[in-house]
Amino acid sequence: MIKKLSASLITALLITGCGIDIPEGYRPSDNAVPNASITEIAIDQRSEPIEISGPGLNGGVITTEDMSGIVIVNAWASWCPPCREEWPIFVEIQNQFPEVNLLGLNEADDINAAKDFLSTQEGNWLHISDPNQAIAAKADVVQGSYLPGTIILDKQHRLAAKFVGPVNQADLTRILNQLVAE
């Protein structure tokens, strides 16, 4: 009886997302989830600079125009398990590449939940509130409603690389080393 109850409880937690309230439209079916991928853009193929701006989670307006050099833009949400899993990679990147700017785009999240999440995490970069995913869509940071998504802007703020799905430290480090050397 206890084994059946435990199995039922575990199944219920998995189905409900372990108590994490995932907004409508952000739980895609398995066949709708894109494959995690990396797209790198050669320096001679990069288009015009991109400006990303919006309301900061802590007030004011944040814009990439105020950032010099390379910018990593990561779309995340407090309720997104892969976003939570990749967070330590960004903390390590911030320590390894202090000249690189990080910018978070908080997607479809309750602002208090986002702030609570940030208060429990390491790292200290700026975050834009993007509750309707309009900023991320305009800058092509995410694919559909799938999180996380990350783009990397070169020193001139042109799109240099895009991760669909979670980043991995080896590829992110390799790309940043190339961009720093440009």
VEXDREN-2710 file (C-alpha; in Angstrom, 1 decimal):
% VEXDREN-2710
k/r/px/py/pz
1/MET/0.0/0.0/0.0
2/ILE/2.8/2.4/0.9
3/LYS/4.6/1.6/-2.3
4/LYS/1.5/2.4/-4.3
5/LEU/0.9/5.6/-2.4
6/SER/4.6/6.7/-3.0
7/ALA/4.4/5.8/-6.7
8/SER/1.2/7.8/-7.0
9/LEU/2.7/10.8/-5.2
10/ILE/5.8/10.8/-7.4
11/THR/3.7/10.5/-10.5
12/ALA/1.5/13.4/-9.3
13/LEU/4.5/15.6/-8.6
14/LEU/6.0/14.9/-12.1
15/ILE/2.7/15.6/-13.8
16/THR/2.2/18.9/-12.0
17/GLY/5.8/20.1/-12.4
18/CYS/6.7/19.6/-8.7
19/GLY/4.5/22.5/-7.6
20/ILE/5.9/25.0/-10.1
21/ASP/3.1/27.0/-11.6
22/ILE/3.9/27.0/-15.3
23/PRO/1.9/29.6/-17.3
24/GLU/-0.5/28.5/-20.0
25/GLY/1.2/27.8/-23.3
26/TYR/4.6/27.0/-21.8
27/ARG/4.3/23.3/-21.4
28/PRO/4.8/22.2/-25.1
29/SER/4.2/18.6/-26.1
30/ASP/7.3/16.5/-26.7
31/ASN/6.9/16.9/-30.5
32/ALA/6.7/20.7/-30.2
33/VAL/9.9/21.1/-28.2
34/PRO/12.7/22.2/-30.5
35/ASN/16.0/20.3/-30.5
36/ALA/18.6/22.1/-28.4
37/SER/20.9/23.8/-30.9
38/ILE/23.7/26.4/-31.4
39/THR/23.8/28.7/-34.4
40/GLU/27.0/30.6/-34.9
41/ILE/27.3/33.5/-37.3
42/ALA/30.6/34.3/-39.0
43/ILE/31.8/37.8/-38.6
44/ASP/31.3/38.7/-42.3
45/GLN/27.7/37.4/-42.1
46/ARG/26.5/39.4/-39.1
47/SER/23.7/41.9/-39.7
48/GLU/23.1/45.3/-38.1
49/PRO/23.5/45.9/-34.4
50/ILE/20.6/44.9/-32.1
51/GLU/19.3/47.0/-29.3
52/ILE/17.4/45.3/-26.6
53/SER/15.6/47.4/-23.9
54/GLY/12.8/47.2/-21.5
55/PRO/11.7/47.7/-17.9
56/GLY/14.2/46.4/-15.3
57/LEU/12.9/44.0/-12.7
58/ASN/14.0/46.5/-10.1
59/GLY/12.7/49.6/-11.9
60/GLY/14.1/51.9/-14.5
61/VAL/14.8/51.1/-18.1
62/ILE/17.6/48.8/-19.1
63/THR/19.1/48.9/-22.6
64/THR/22.0/47.2/-24.4
65/GLU/23.0/50.7/-25.7
66/ASP/24.3/51.4/-22.2
67/MET/26.6/48.3/-22.3
68/SER/29.9/48.3/-24.1
69/GLY/31.3/45.1/-25.6
70/ILE/30.0/41.6/-25.8
71/VAL/26.5/41.0/-24.4
72/ILE/24.9/37.6/-23.5
73/VAL/21.1/37.8/-23.4
74/ASN/19.4/34.9/-21.7
75/ALA/15.6/34.4/-21.6
76/TRP/14.6/32.7/-18.4
77/ALA/11.7/32.2/-15.9
78/SER/11.7/31.2/-12.2
79/TRP/9.4/28.3/-13.0
80/CYS/11.6/26.9/-15.8
81/PRO/13.7/23.8/-14.7
82/PRO/16.2/24.1/-17.6
83/CYS/16.7/27.8/-16.8
84/ARG/17.5/26.9/-13.2
85/GLU/19.9/24.2/-14.3
86/GLU/21.9/26.5/-16.6
87/TRP/22.1/29.4/-14.0
88/PRO/25.5/28.2/-12.5
89/ILE/27.0/28.3/-16.0
90/PHE/26.2/32.0/-16.3
91/VAL/27.6/32.7/-12.8
92/GLU/30.9/30.9/-13.9
93/ILE/30.9/32.9/-17.2
94/GLN/30.5/36.1/-15.2
95/ASN/33.5/35.2/-13.1
96/GLN/35.6/34.0/-16.0
97/PHE/34.8/36.9/-18.4
98/PRO/34.3/40.0/-16.4
99/GLU/34.4/42.1/-19.6
100/VAL/31.3/40.4/-20.9
101/ASN/27.9/41.8/-20.0
102/LEU/25.0/39.5/-19.0
103/LEU/21.4/40.5/-19.5
104/GLY/18.5/38.4/-18.3
105/LEU/15.0/38.5/-20.0
106/ASN/12.5/37.3/-17.4
107/GLU/9.7/35.7/-19.5
108/ALA/6.1/35.2/-18.6
109/ASP/6.8/35.3/-14.9
110/ASP/5.2/36.9/-11.9
111/ILE/7.6/39.7/-10.9
112/ASN/7.6/38.7/-7.3
113/ALA/8.5/35.1/-8.1
114/ALA/11.3/36.4/-10.4
115/LYS/12.7/38.6/-7.6
116/ASP/12.4/35.8/-5.1
117/PHE/14.3/33.5/-7.4
118/LEU/17.0/36.0/-8.0
119/SER/17.4/36.6/-4.3
120/THR/18.4/32.9/-3.9
121/GLN/20.9/32.8/-6.8
122/GLU/24.5/33.8/-7.2
123/GLY/25.4/36.3/-9.9
124/ASN/24.6/40.0/-10.2
125/TRP/23.6/41.0/-13.7
126/LEU/20.7/43.1/-14.9
127/HIS/17.3/41.7/-15.8
128/ILE/14.5/43.0/-17.9
129/SER/10.9/42.1/-17.2
130/ASP/9.3/40.6/-20.4
131/PRO/5.9/39.3/-19.2
132/ASN/4.4/38.9/-22.7
133/GLN/7.6/37.7/-24.4
134/ALA/7.5/40.7/-26.8
135/ILE/11.1/41.7/-26.3
136/ALA/12.4/38.2/-26.6
137/ALA/10.4/37.6/-29.8
138/LYS/11.5/40.9/-31.3
139/ALA/15.2/40.0/-30.6
140/ASP/14.7/36.4/-31.6
141/VAL/16.0/35.1/-28.3
142/VAL/13.5/32.3/-27.9
143/GLN/11.9/29.8/-30.3
144/GLY/8.1/29.9/-29.8
145/SER/7.3/29.6/-26.1
146/TYR/10.3/27.4/-25.4
147/LEU/12.7/28.4/-22.7
148/PRO/15.5/28.9/-22.1
149/GLY/17.0/30.8/-25.0
150/THR/20.2/32.7/-25.3
151/ILE/21.8/35.0/-27.9
152/ILE/25.3/36.5/-27.9
153/LEU/26.0/39.9/-29.3
154/ASP/29.5/40.7/-30.5
155/LYS/31.4/43.9/-29.5
156/GLN/29.3/45.9/-32.0
157/HIS/26.1/44.3/-30.7
158/ARG/25.5/42.2/-33.8
159/LEU/24.1/38.7/-33.4
160/ALA/27.0/36.3/-33.2
161/ALA/25.5/33.2/-31.8
162/LYS/22.2/31.7/-30.6
163/PHE/21.4/28.8/-28.3
164/VAL/17.9/27.2/-28.5
165/GLY/17.5/25.4/-25.2
166/PRO/20.0/25.4/-22.4
167/VAL/23.6/26.6/-22.9
168/ASN/26.5/24.4/-22.2
169/GLN/29.7/25.8/-20.7
170/ALA/32.2/24.4/-23.2
171/ASP/30.4/25.9/-26.2
172/LEU/29.7/29.2/-24.5
173/THR/33.3/29.5/-23.4
174/ARG/34.6/28.7/-26.8
175/ILE/32.3/31.3/-28.5
176/LEU/33.2/34.0/-26.0
177/ASN/36.9/33.3/-26.4
178/GLN/36.5/33.8/-30.2
179/LEU/34.5/37.0/-29.7
180/VAL/36.9/38.5/-27.2
181/ALA/39.7/37.9/-29.7
182/GLU/37.9/39.6/-32.6
END
